[in-house]
Every structure is written in C-alpha cells, then in structure tokens.
C-alpha cells in the first residue's frame, strides 16, 4: 500500500488501466466460458424438446389405435412417416430404435432400417444402441455420449444423443448434437470477442496516454508553483483554464496566492498600526491607572453606604414579617366568624322551614274546624227534628191511652236524648268557635314569626357576605404583606450582594491597577514584536 502511495500519478493511472484491461480479459474469458456452457445446455434442451414433440406425435397415433380408429400397423406407419419427416436446425433429424437394439427408422440412411445394431460400436468400444436400450429400460430417457459419423464433415466426431422411450410400442426416439457443431459456434463467438478486443484496446491505450498527460502536466506545474510559494515567492500563478477538478485546483491555488498576497500586505499595514497603537496604549494605561485609584476611593465610600442600607432593609423585613403574622391571625378569626354565620344561616333556614310547616298545619286545622262546624249544624238540625218527632209520638201515645203508654215512655226518652244531643252540640260548637279563634291568632303569630325568621336569615346572609369580603380583603392584605416582606428580604439580599460586588470591584480595581502597569510593559514588548514581524515580512516576494 505504501509502495502504491509513493509512485507517480502516471504510473498509478497506468496501473489502473492495466487492472481495467485485465478485468476486461477476465470477464471476456468468463463470458465465453458461460457461453459455451449455455450453448451445450441449450442444445441439450432443444434435443429434449424435439424428442418430446416427436413422442407426443407417436402417443397421439397410439391413442387413435386405442380408440379403434386405426390398427397398430396403421398407427405406427403414420407415426413413422410424421416423425421421420421432422428436420430442425438445418439437417438434424430424429431416429427410432427398438428395445432389442434394432433400427426402426433412420431418416438419412434408410438402409439401416430393420437391422440389428446391437453389435454396432464406436471407436471407444461403446455398443451405442445397446446403451440406448439399457438407458431406456432403466430410466425411460437420458443422454448417451459416443462417437458417430458427422454428415456435414464426413468425419467421426463426439455426439451427445438424447433418447426417450415410447413404452407402448417399445420405441426409443432419439436425436443427437455433435460437439463439433457446438465448438464451431463457440469459436465463432471467440473470434468475434477477440476482434472486438483488438479494436477496443488500442483506443483505450490512446485515451489512457491522453488522460495521463492531461493530469500529470498540470500537476507538475502546480507542484512547481507550490515550491516557489514555500520559498516565499508569491509572484507566480498557475496557467490552466480547464473546467475539471485540476482546473478547480489551479483556480483554488491562484485564489490562495491572491489571498496570501493580500494577507501579507494587510499584516504589514497591521504592524504599522500595532506600533502606533501600542504607543497610544502606554499613555492610555497610565490614565487608567490614575482612574482606577480614584475609583477605589469612591467604591469604599459606596460600600459603607450599602452596609447601612442592608441594616435598614433587615429591620424593615422583621417588621414586615410581624405584619404578615398579624394578618394571618386576623384571617383565621374572620374565617371562624364566617363559619359561625354560615351555621346560623343554616339554623335560621331550618326554623323558617319549620314555620312554613306549622302555618300549613294550622291552615289544615282551620279547615277541619270549619268542617266540624258544618257537621254540628247538621247534628243540630237532626236533633231538632228528632225532638219534634218524639213530641208528636208522645201526643199520639197519649191519644192511644193505655195501649200507647209504653210507646210514650220511649218517646220521652228519645226526646230527652235529642235535647241532650242538642245541648252537647251547642257546647261542641262553642268549643269549636274558640278553637277557630285560637287557630286564627296562632296563624297570625306564626306568620309574623316566619317573616321575622326570613328577615333574620337575610340579615345573616348579608353578614356572611360581608365577612366573606372581609376574609378576601384580609387574604389580599396578607398576600401584599408577604410580597412586601419578600421584596424587603430580596432588597436586603441584593444589598448584601451589591456590598460583596463592591468589595470585589475594590479588589478588581487593585488588580486592574497592577494590570495597567503590566499592560504598559506588554505594549512596549508588542511594539518591539511588531517591528520584528515587519522585518520578517520583507522576505516575501509578492510583485
């Protein structure tokens, strides 16, 4: 990795191009290898499909035989005629042999039809047609490789034949592909690939040289300019106008050179200004020293005043806390008074409700006394009528003489009873009248009492609202007193903080006084360094 980092850009580009070409060659080889493999697979698949198609023809005629439309010989003859007529990929054909290794149909050499080929072998000793029969019996289909005469080249060559057994007739249908045909297609593809590579590689190499020079030459110029910059010469720029990354790098380098030129000029001007400023700073720091001393005196006086203010604030805070405590007690008493008033209002409302019930009860009693009076009038009328009837009965009994004596006694008793009833009725009526009068007086008194109760309830409610307002006002006063107390505490804390800050200011003022002296010394040193820097900048060449 370090070796690759240390070699030149042109060699790095050459390495990349070499790697790229190697990848192209490797990919081309893999592509050709896959092409050859796919070509073999394609040919084998084609053979299988052709044989399967031929077998389907034989099966269709066998089905006609099974349905009785054709005899076996007719069906086989028709199938043979159709299958032997098949040609594909030019002159390729389908042959048919039997399970006993006899040739049934060989389209390009009919003289072999019907012959026993069990002893037919290729140069490697393979009994070809026996192999067909063995494979057909064992698996029903498959591929057999052997050497056979190629009709195109008139020479023996490797051949891969695919066979498929049509079991009902014992036919072995097969077709083969010569490896030489596959190799011919492969070498044709290889030739095309080589021609393409021979055309493309010179173009790639030419482009590599052009691109390499387009990169290395500007980089060499940039390195030369940077070397001059390292020696302090900023008077040169890169002469490059391309719009690529190298052009952007050249433009950035030229911009950097301009910026450095401007910076050097600016630093030279700043050195002059620093020299003048340091001289002015020395005078200013002396004035600062005098001012700081005066500030120290004034801050000490201010610190004494702040101590007095802090003591006053603490006393005010103590008074405010007492006020808050008194307000809290007043709020508690007002809350208790409000609770008592609320309880009184509840009792008064309860009494008012009882008064309303009594008024309703008295009204009902008054109605009942009126009903009693009506009943007494009825009883009185009945008693008078009973008395008159008893009197008439006594008169009639007297007229009856001795026979009506017993009836006369009864009539007298009835009359006496009617008289006593009348007397009792009068007494009850008198008592009822007195009750009625008493009810009226009681009703008037209860109604007055109810009005007084309602008036008391209204007054109590008003008192409750007033106490509620008092509680609210006390709460506001308590809140304001708390705020006042907090504010006074805060002011006391602020006063203490200010007092501390004043002490710090006094300390800082003393340090500032010492710093002013140090600043004077530093300013003189800075002026000396500015002069040295200005002398150093003269070694840079910017024009």
HELIX and SHEET records of a PDB file:
HELIX    1   1 UNK A    2  UNK A    6  1                                   5    
HELIX    2   2 UNK A    9  UNK A   66  1                                  58    
HELIX    3   3 UNK A   72  UNK A   84  1                                  13    
HELIX    4   4 UNK A  110  UNK A  112  5                                   3    
HELIX    5   5 UNK A  128  UNK A  139  1                                  12    
HELIX    6   6 UNK A  179  UNK A  230  1                                  52    
HELIX    7   7 UNK A  245  UNK A  400  1                                 156    
HELIX    8   8 UNK A  401  UNK A  404  5                                   4    
HELIX    9   9 UNK A  405  UNK A  537  1                                 133    
SHEET    1   A 5 UNK A 103  UNK A 105  0                                        
SHEET    2   A 5 UNK A  95  UNK A  98 -1                                        
SHEET    3   A 5 UNK A 171  UNK A 178 -1                                        
SHEET    4   A 5 UNK A 155  UNK A 166 -1                                        
SHEET    5   A 5 UNK A 141  UNK A 150 -1                                        
END                                                                             
